[in-house]
Amino acid sequence: MTGSLISACLWALVATAVALGPRRFHWPAAWALIAAGVPIVGWVTYQNGPILGLLVLAGGLSVLRWPLKYLLASLRGEGGK
């Protein structure tokens, strides 16, 4: 297993631990997970190809589905509702 896939797995474990924590930490942790996840997805794609890169991206989006939902709503002009 490459270092990039190990990093992606560790990212997923940290995201799971954050989800189990108190709600007041969810949004700050989501921003940190996004900031760390984008380079990890790029690294996985570079080392393992676009198929695994897309799988890791899909996994990250499933973990961060609420920030993604609010982002899409704000881009559509719905104000996050």
Biopython code that builds the backbone (N, CA, C, O; Angstrom):
import numpy as np
from Bio.PDB.StructureBuilder import StructureBuilder

atoms = [
    (1, "MET", "N", (0.854, -1.168, 0.000)),
    (1, "MET", "CA", (0.000, 0.000, 0.000)),
    (1, "MET", "C", (0.900, 1.231, 0.000)),
    (1, "MET", "O", (1.864, 1.313, 0.761)),
    (2, "THR", "N", (0.573, 2.171, -0.854)),
    (2, "THR", "CA", (1.406, 3.361, -0.975)),
    (2, "THR", "C", (1.155, 4.325, 0.185)),
    (2, "THR", "O", (0.160, 4.228, 0.903)),
    (3, "GLY", "N", (2.080, 5.242, 0.338)),
    (3, "GLY", "CA", (1.957, 6.237, 1.399)),
    (3, "GLY", "C", (0.729, 7.111, 1.242)),
    (3, "GLY", "O", (0.129, 7.535, 2.230)),
    (4, "SER", "N", (0.356, 7.380, -0.005)),
    (4, "SER", "CA", (-0.817, 8.220, -0.225)),
    (4, "SER", "C", (-2.097, 7.509, 0.225)),
    (4, "SER", "O", (-2.987, 8.142, 0.792)),
    (5, "LEU", "N", (-2.193, 6.215, -0.021)),
    (5, "LEU", "CA", (-3.380, 5.482, 0.428)),
    (5, "LEU", "C", (-3.420, 5.345, 1.947)),
    (5, "LEU", "O", (-4.492, 5.379, 2.552)),
    (6, "ILE", "N", (-2.255, 5.192, 2.555)),
    (6, "ILE", "CA", (-2.189, 5.163, 4.020)),
    (6, "ILE", "C", (-2.652, 6.501, 4.581)),
    (6, "ILE", "O", (-3.391, 6.542, 5.565)),
    (7, "SER", "N", (-2.217, 7.607, 3.953)),
    (7, "SER", "CA", (-2.656, 8.933, 4.390)),
    (7, "SER", "C", (-4.161, 9.109, 4.229)),
    (7, "SER", "O", (-4.814, 9.696, 5.092)),
    (8, "ALA", "N", (-4.713, 8.605, 3.132)),
    (8, "ALA", "CA", (-6.161, 8.692, 2.923)),
    (8, "ALA", "C", (-6.920, 7.890, 3.979)),
    (8, "ALA", "O", (-7.965, 8.328, 4.459)),
    (9, "CYS", "N", (-6.403, 6.727, 4.340)),
    (9, "CYS", "CA", (-7.045, 5.925, 5.385)),
    (9, "CYS", "C", (-6.964, 6.617, 6.744)),
    (9, "CYS", "O", (-7.931, 6.609, 7.505)),
    (10, "LEU", "N", (-5.811, 7.213, 7.047)),
    (10, "LEU", "CA", (-5.681, 7.967, 8.299)),
    (10, "LEU", "C", (-6.616, 9.166, 8.317)),
    (10, "LEU", "O", (-7.193, 9.484, 9.357)),
    (11, "TRP", "N", (-6.771, 9.838, 7.173)),
    (11, "TRP", "CA", (-7.702, 10.956, 7.062)),
    (11, "TRP", "C", (-9.122, 10.489, 7.385)),
    (11, "TRP", "O", (-9.858, 11.169, 8.099)),
    (12, "ALA", "N", (-9.499, 9.329, 6.858)),
    (12, "ALA", "CA", (-10.836, 8.790, 7.108)),
    (12, "ALA", "C", (-11.023, 8.434, 8.586)),
    (12, "ALA", "O", (-12.104, 8.639, 9.139)),
    (13, "LEU", "N", (-9.990, 7.909, 9.221)),
    (13, "LEU", "CA", (-10.081, 7.599, 10.655)),
    (13, "LEU", "C", (-10.224, 8.870, 11.490)),
    (13, "LEU", "O", (-11.005, 8.908, 12.441)),
    (14, "VAL", "N", (-9.471, 9.908, 11.133)),
    (14, "VAL", "CA", (-9.595, 11.188, 11.850)),
    (14, "VAL", "C", (-10.987, 11.781, 11.637)),
    (14, "VAL", "O", (-11.584, 12.309, 12.575)),
    (15, "ALA", "N", (-11.502, 11.698, 10.418)),
    (15, "ALA", "CA", (-12.843, 12.214, 10.138)),
    (15, "ALA", "C", (-13.893, 11.466, 10.953)),
    (15, "ALA", "O", (-14.850, 12.072, 11.435)),
    (16, "THR", "N", (-13.724, 10.171, 11.108)),
    (16, "THR", "CA", (-14.654, 9.387, 11.916)),
    (16, "THR", "C", (-14.570, 9.778, 13.383)),
    (16, "THR", "O", (-15.591, 9.897, 14.059)),
    (17, "ALA", "N", (-13.357, 9.977, 13.872)),
    (17, "ALA", "CA", (-13.186, 10.398, 15.264)),
    (17, "ALA", "C", (-13.803, 11.769, 15.509)),
    (17, "ALA", "O", (-14.406, 12.002, 16.557)),
    (18, "VAL", "N", (-13.658, 12.670, 14.554)),
    (18, "VAL", "CA", (-14.257, 14.003, 14.686)),
    (18, "VAL", "C", (-15.777, 13.896, 14.707)),
    (18, "VAL", "O", (-16.438, 14.601, 15.469)),
    (19, "ALA", "N", (-16.329, 13.024, 13.880)),
    (19, "ALA", "CA", (-17.781, 12.859, 13.829)),
    (19, "ALA", "C", (-18.336, 12.328, 15.152)),
    (19, "ALA", "O", (-19.485, 12.601, 15.499)),
    (20, "LEU", "N", (-17.536, 11.585, 15.874)),
    (20, "LEU", "CA", (-17.971, 11.061, 17.161)),
    (20, "LEU", "C", (-17.835, 12.089, 18.280)),
    (20, "LEU", "O", (-18.365, 11.884, 19.372)),
    (21, "GLY", "N", (-17.140, 13.182, 18.025)),
    (21, "GLY", "CA", (-16.907, 14.202, 19.039)),
    (21, "GLY", "C", (-18.074, 15.162, 19.176)),
    (21, "GLY", "O", (-19.101, 15.012, 18.515)),
    (22, "PRO", "N", (-17.901, 16.161, 20.050)),
    (22, "PRO", "CA", (-18.960, 17.151, 20.267)),
    (22, "PRO", "C", (-19.236, 17.973, 19.000)),
    (22, "PRO", "O", (-18.338, 18.212, 18.193)),
    (23, "ARG", "N", (-20.482, 18.397, 18.844)),
    (23, "ARG", "CA", (-20.898, 19.123, 17.651)),
    (23, "ARG", "C", (-20.168, 20.450, 17.468)),
    (23, "ARG", "O", (-19.994, 20.902, 16.336)),
    (24, "ARG", "N", (-19.748, 21.070, 18.538)),
    (24, "ARG", "CA", (-19.109, 22.388, 18.397)),
    (24, "ARG", "C", (-17.787, 22.310, 17.634)),
    (24, "ARG", "O", (-17.283, 23.330, 17.163)),
    (25, "PHE", "N", (-17.223, 21.109, 17.509)),
    (25, "PHE", "CA", (-15.966, 20.948, 16.787)),
    (25, "PHE", "C", (-16.165, 20.521, 15.333)),
    (25, "PHE", "O", (-15.192, 20.451, 14.582)),
    (26, "HIS", "N", (-17.391, 20.237, 14.920)),
    (26, "HIS", "CA", (-17.618, 19.690, 13.591)),
    (26, "HIS", "C", (-17.215, 20.646, 12.475)),
    (26, "HIS", "O", (-16.482, 20.251, 11.569)),
    (27, "TRP", "N", (-17.678, 21.904, 12.520)),
    (27, "TRP", "CA", (-17.363, 22.814, 11.411)),
    (27, "TRP", "C", (-15.887, 23.197, 11.356)),
    (27, "TRP", "O", (-15.309, 23.174, 10.269)),
    (28, "PRO", "N", (-15.248, 23.548, 12.472)),
    (28, "PRO", "CA", (-13.801, 23.821, 12.368)),
    (28, "PRO", "C", (-13.015, 22.600, 11.889)),
    (28, "PRO", "O", (-12.063, 22.727, 11.119)),
    (29, "ALA", "N", (-13.420, 21.431, 12.347)),
    (29, "ALA", "CA", (-12.738, 20.215, 11.906)),
    (29, "ALA", "C", (-13.019, 19.936, 10.433)),
    (29, "ALA", "O", (-12.156, 19.417, 9.725)),
    (30, "ALA", "N", (-14.220, 20.278, 9.966)),
    (30, "ALA", "CA", (-14.533, 20.077, 8.550)),
    (30, "ALA", "C", (-13.619, 20.922, 7.680)),
    (30, "ALA", "O", (-13.143, 20.456, 6.645)),
    (31, "TRP", "N", (-13.369, 22.153, 8.086)),
    (31, "TRP", "CA", (-12.456, 23.011, 7.314)),
    (31, "TRP", "C", (-11.045, 22.432, 7.313)),
    (31, "TRP", "O", (-10.363, 22.455, 6.288)),
    (32, "ALA", "N", (-10.610, 21.918, 8.451)),
    (32, "ALA", "CA", (-9.275, 21.308, 8.521)),
    (32, "ALA", "C", (-9.216, 20.038, 7.677)),
    (32, "ALA", "O", (-8.213, 19.781, 7.012)),
    (33, "LEU", "N", (-10.281, 19.248, 7.700)),
    (33, "LEU", "CA", (-10.307, 18.027, 6.893)),
    (33, "LEU", "C", (-10.315, 18.344, 5.404)),
    (33, "LEU", "O", (-9.692, 17.635, 4.615)),
    (34, "ILE", "N", (-11.013, 19.398, 5.020)),
    (34, "ILE", "CA", (-11.012, 19.803, 3.612)),
    (34, "ILE", "C", (-9.616, 20.266, 3.206)),
    (34, "ILE", "O", (-9.117, 19.895, 2.143)),
    (35, "ALA", "N", (-8.992, 21.076, 4.054)),
    (35, "ALA", "CA", (-7.652, 21.586, 3.743)),
    (35, "ALA", "C", (-6.632, 20.455, 3.644)),
    (35, "ALA", "O", (-5.710, 20.524, 2.831)),
    (36, "ALA", "N", (-6.787, 19.432, 4.451)),
    (36, "ALA", "CA", (-5.862, 18.299, 4.387)),
    (36, "ALA", "C", (-6.253, 17.312, 3.296)),
    (36, "ALA", "O", (-5.386, 16.653, 2.722)),
    (37, "GLY", "N", (-7.540, 17.200, 3.003)),
    (37, "GLY", "CA", (-8.011, 16.199, 2.071)),
    (37, "GLY", "C", (-7.727, 16.502, 0.617)),
    (37, "GLY", "O", (-7.485, 15.587, -0.170)),
    (38, "VAL", "N", (-7.753, 17.773, 0.244)),
    (38, "VAL", "CA", (-7.521, 18.128, -1.162)),
    (38, "VAL", "C", (-6.132, 17.681, -1.632)),
    (38, "VAL", "O", (-6.031, 17.049, -2.683)),
    (39, "PRO", "N", (-5.063, 17.986, -0.894)),
    (39, "PRO", "CA", (-3.751, 17.490, -1.353)),
    (39, "PRO", "C", (-3.634, 15.964, -1.300)),
    (39, "PRO", "O", (-2.928, 15.369, -2.114)),
    (40, "ILE", "N", (-4.322, 15.331, -0.349)),
    (40, "ILE", "CA", (-4.264, 13.872, -0.267)),
    (40, "ILE", "C", (-4.921, 13.257, -1.494)),
    (40, "ILE", "O", (-4.406, 12.285, -2.047)),
    (41, "VAL", "N", (-6.049, 13.807, -1.929)),
    (41, "VAL", "CA", (-6.706, 13.290, -3.135)),
    (41, "VAL", "C", (-5.791, 13.464, -4.347)),
    (41, "VAL", "O", (-5.681, 12.564, -5.179)),
    (42, "GLY", "N", (-5.144, 14.609, -4.443)),
    (42, "GLY", "CA", (-4.205, 14.824, -5.542)),
    (42, "GLY", "C", (-3.039, 13.848, -5.499)),
    (42, "GLY", "O", (-2.612, 13.336, -6.533)),
    (43, "TRP", "N", (-2.530, 13.593, -4.308)),
    (43, "TRP", "CA", (-1.412, 12.667, -4.136)),
    (43, "TRP", "C", (-1.819, 11.239, -4.505)),
    (43, "TRP", "O", (-1.074, 10.530, -5.181)),
    (44, "VAL", "N", (-3.014, 10.822, -4.052)),
    (44, "VAL", "CA", (-3.510, 9.488, -4.401)),
    (44, "VAL", "C", (-3.665, 9.370, -5.911)),
    (44, "VAL", "O", (-3.282, 8.358, -6.498)),
    (45, "THR", "N", (-4.216, 10.383, -6.532)),
    (45, "THR", "CA", (-4.404, 10.356, -7.977)),
    (45, "THR", "C", (-3.065, 10.291, -8.697)),
    (45, "THR", "O", (-2.927, 9.556, -9.675)),
    (46, "TYR", "N", (-2.090, 11.039, -8.237)),
    (46, "TYR", "CA", (-0.766, 11.046, -8.855)),
    (46, "TYR", "C", (-0.083, 9.687, -8.733)),
    (46, "TYR", "O", (0.506, 9.196, -9.696)),
    (47, "GLN", "N", (-0.162, 9.075, -7.540)),
    (47, "GLN", "CA", (0.545, 7.819, -7.316)),
    (47, "GLN", "C", (-0.199, 6.588, -7.819)),
    (47, "GLN", "O", (0.432, 5.620, -8.244)),
    (48, "ASN", "N", (-1.528, 6.609, -7.779)),
    (48, "ASN", "CA", (-2.294, 5.387, -8.027)),
    (48, "ASN", "C", (-3.238, 5.472, -9.214)),
    (48, "ASN", "O", (-3.898, 4.486, -9.542)),
    (49, "GLY", "N", (-3.317, 6.617, -9.860)),
    (49, "GLY", "CA", (-4.166, 6.743, -11.031)),
    (49, "GLY", "C", (-5.521, 7.372, -10.736)),
    (49, "GLY", "O", (-5.909, 7.537, -9.580)),
    (50, "PRO", "N", (-6.227, 7.717, -11.800)),
    (50, "PRO", "CA", (-7.483, 8.462, -11.637)),
    (50, "PRO", "C", (-8.628, 7.637, -11.043)),
    (50, "PRO", "O", (-9.516, 8.202, -10.404)),
    (51, "ILE", "N", (-8.628, 6.333, -11.237)),
    (51, "ILE", "CA", (-9.726, 5.519, -10.693)),
    (51, "ILE", "C", (-9.693, 5.543, -9.165)),
    (51, "ILE", "O", (-10.708, 5.823, -8.528)),
    (52, "LEU", "N", (-8.542, 5.252, -8.581)),
    (52, "LEU", "CA", (-8.438, 5.307, -7.123)),
    (52, "LEU", "C", (-8.590, 6.734, -6.610)),
    (52, "LEU", "O", (-9.135, 6.952, -5.528)),
    (53, "GLY", "N", (-8.112, 7.703, -7.382)),
    (53, "GLY", "CA", (-8.297, 9.100, -7.000)),
    (53, "GLY", "C", (-9.768, 9.463, -6.911)),
    (53, "GLY", "O", (-10.185, 10.149, -5.977)),
    (54, "LEU", "N", (-10.561, 9.005, -7.879)),
    (54, "LEU", "CA", (-12.000, 9.276, -7.840)),
    (54, "LEU", "C", (-12.684, 8.527, -6.698)),
    (54, "LEU", "O", (-13.630, 9.039, -6.099)),
    (55, "LEU", "N", (-12.213, 7.328, -6.396)),
    (55, "LEU", "CA", (-12.785, 6.588, -5.259)),
    (55, "LEU", "C", (-12.500, 7.291, -3.933)),
    (55, "LEU", "O", (-13.372, 7.379, -3.068)),
    (56, "VAL", "N", (-11.278, 7.786, -3.780)),
    (56, "VAL", "CA", (-10.932, 8.522, -2.561)),
    (56, "VAL", "C", (-11.721, 9.829, -2.491)),
    (56, "VAL", "O", (-12.179, 10.222, -1.418)),
    (57, "LEU", "N", (-11.878, 10.500, -3.632)),
    (57, "LEU", "CA", (-12.679, 11.723, -3.668)),
    (57, "LEU", "C", (-14.126, 11.438, -3.271)),
    (57, "LEU", "O", (-14.716, 12.192, -2.496)),
    (58, "ALA", "N", (-14.697, 10.362, -3.793)),
    (58, "ALA", "CA", (-16.076, 9.994, -3.439)),
    (58, "ALA", "C", (-16.193, 9.675, -1.948)),
    (58, "ALA", "O", (-17.179, 10.044, -1.309)),
    (59, "GLY", "N", (-15.201, 8.997, -1.399)),
    (59, "GLY", "CA", (-15.215, 8.715, 0.037)),
    (59, "GLY", "C", (-15.133, 9.981, 0.871)),
    (59, "GLY", "O", (-15.827, 10.117, 1.879)),
    (60, "GLY", "N", (-14.281, 10.906, 0.446)),
    (60, "GLY", "CA", (-14.174, 12.172, 1.169)),
    (60, "GLY", "C", (-15.445, 12.992, 1.082)),
    (60, "GLY", "O", (-15.854, 13.617, 2.061)),
    (61, "LEU", "N", (-16.075, 12.993, -0.088)),
    (61, "LEU", "CA", (-17.332, 13.733, -0.241)),
    (61, "LEU", "C", (-18.456, 13.107, 0.576)),
    (61, "LEU", "O", (-19.338, 13.816, 1.061)),
    (62, "SER", "N", (-18.434, 11.797, 0.730)),
    (62, "SER", "CA", (-19.468, 11.162, 1.542)),
    (62, "SER", "C", (-19.291, 11.496, 3.021)),
    (62, "SER", "O", (-20.271, 11.603, 3.758)),
    (63, "VAL", "N", (-18.049, 11.658, 3.449)),
    (63, "VAL", "CA", (-17.789, 12.034, 4.839)),
    (63, "VAL", "C", (-18.168, 13.495, 5.070)),
    (63, "VAL", "O", (-18.728, 13.837, 6.111)),
    (64, "LEU", "N", (-17.868, 14.342, 4.113)),
    (64, "LEU", "CA", (-18.119, 15.780, 4.246)),
    (64, "LEU", "C", (-19.377, 16.193, 3.478)),
    (64, "LEU", "O", (-19.381, 17.215, 2.793)),
    (65, "ARG", "N", (-20.423, 15.412, 3.592)),
    (65, "ARG", "CA", (-21.617, 15.690, 2.795)),
    (65, "ARG", "C", (-22.345, 16.955, 3.233)),
    (65, "ARG", "O", (-22.930, 17.625, 2.383)),
    (66, "TRP", "N", (-22.341, 17.315, 4.510)),
    (66, "TRP", "CA", (-23.045, 18.526, 4.937)),
    (66, "TRP", "C", (-22.336, 19.788, 4.478)),
    (66, "TRP", "O", (-23.009, 20.694, 3.987)),
    (67, "PRO", "N", (-21.018, 19.904, 4.607)),
    (67, "PRO", "CA", (-20.377, 21.088, 4.019)),
    (67, "PRO", "C", (-20.586, 21.171, 2.515)),
    (67, "PRO", "O", (-20.735, 22.266, 1.973)),
    (68, "LEU", "N", (-20.599, 20.039, 1.836)),
    (68, "LEU", "CA", (-20.844, 20.029, 0.397)),
    (68, "LEU", "C", (-22.271, 20.481, 0.095)),
    (68, "LEU", "O", (-22.497, 21.234, -0.853)),
    (69, "LYS", "N", (-23.227, 20.027, 0.895)),
    (69, "LYS", "CA", (-24.621, 20.432, 0.705)),
    (69, "LYS", "C", (-24.770, 21.945, 0.861)),
    (69, "LYS", "O", (-25.434, 22.588, 0.048)),
    (70, "TYR", "N", (-24.160, 22.514, 1.896)),
    (70, "TYR", "CA", (-24.253, 23.956, 2.115)),
    (70, "TYR", "C", (-23.520, 24.739, 1.029)),
    (70, "TYR", "O", (-23.969, 25.816, 0.638)),
    (71, "LEU", "N", (-22.405, 24.215, 0.540)),
    (71, "LEU", "CA", (-21.692, 24.880, -0.538)),
    (71, "LEU", "C", (-22.541, 24.917, -1.805)),
    (71, "LEU", "O", (-22.651, 25.961, -2.449)),
    (72, "LEU", "N", (-23.134, 23.800, -2.161)),
    (72, "LEU", "CA", (-23.967, 23.757, -3.360)),
    (72, "LEU", "C", (-25.194, 24.651, -3.223)),
    (72, "LEU", "O", (-25.600, 25.300, -4.187)),
    (73, "ALA", "N", (-25.788, 24.688, -2.031)),
    (73, "ALA", "CA", (-26.949, 25.549, -1.821)),
    (73, "ALA", "C", (-26.567, 27.025, -1.915)),
    (73, "ALA", "O", (-27.324, 27.825, -2.465)),
    (74, "SER", "N", (-25.411, 27.387, -1.388)),
    (74, "SER", "CA", (-25.009, 28.789, -1.473)),
    (74, "SER", "C", (-24.641, 29.175, -2.899)),
    (74, "SER", "O", (-24.841, 30.321, -3.302)),
    (75, "LEU", "N", (-24.103, 28.228, -3.667)),
    (75, "LEU", "CA", (-23.805, 28.527, -5.066)),
    (75, "LEU", "C", (-25.081, 28.690, -5.892)),
    (75, "LEU", "O", (-25.105, 29.446, -6.863)),
    (76, "ARG", "N", (-26.138, 27.980, -5.505)),
    (76, "ARG", "CA", (-27.414, 28.124, -6.199)),
    (76, "ARG", "C", (-28.196, 29.329, -5.712)),
    (76, "ARG", "O", (-29.200, 29.697, -6.322)),
    (77, "GLY", "N", (-27.762, 29.949, -4.628)),
    (77, "GLY", "CA", (-28.437, 31.129, -4.096)),
    (77, "GLY", "C", (-29.546, 30.819, -3.128)),
    (77, "GLY", "O", (-30.411, 31.665, -2.900)),
    (78, "GLU", "N", (-29.554, 29.642, -2.553)),
    (78, "GLU", "CA", (-30.598, 29.248, -1.604)),
    (78, "GLU", "C", (-30.232, 29.582, -0.171)),
    (78, "GLU", "O", (-31.059, 29.420, 0.726)),
    (79, "GLY", "N", (-29.027, 30.039, 0.065)),
    (79, "GLY", "CA", (-28.636, 30.419, 1.427)),
    (79, "GLY", "C", (-28.401, 29.277, 2.374)),
    (79, "GLY", "O", (-28.439, 29.488, 3.586)),
    (80, "GLY", "N", (-28.160, 28.079, 1.893)),
    (80, "GLY", "CA", (-27.830, 26.955, 2.763)),
    (80, "GLY", "C", (-29.013, 26.272, 3.387)),
    (80, "GLY", "O", (-28.839, 25.520, 4.346)),
    (81, "LYS", "N", (-30.222, 26.501, 2.884)),
    (81, "LYS", "CA", (-31.399, 25.865, 3.488)),
    (81, "LYS", "C", (-31.863, 24.692, 2.689)),
    (81, "LYS", "O", (-32.843, 24.043, 3.057)),
]
sb = StructureBuilder()
sb.init_structure("model")
sb.init_model(0)
sb.init_chain("A")
sb.init_seg("    ")
for serial, (resi, resn, name, xyz) in enumerate(atoms, 1):
    if name == "N":
        sb.init_residue(resn, " ", resi, " ")
    sb.init_atom(name, np.array(xyz, "f"), 0.0, 1.0, " ", f" {name:<3s}", serial, name[0])
structure = sb.get_structure()
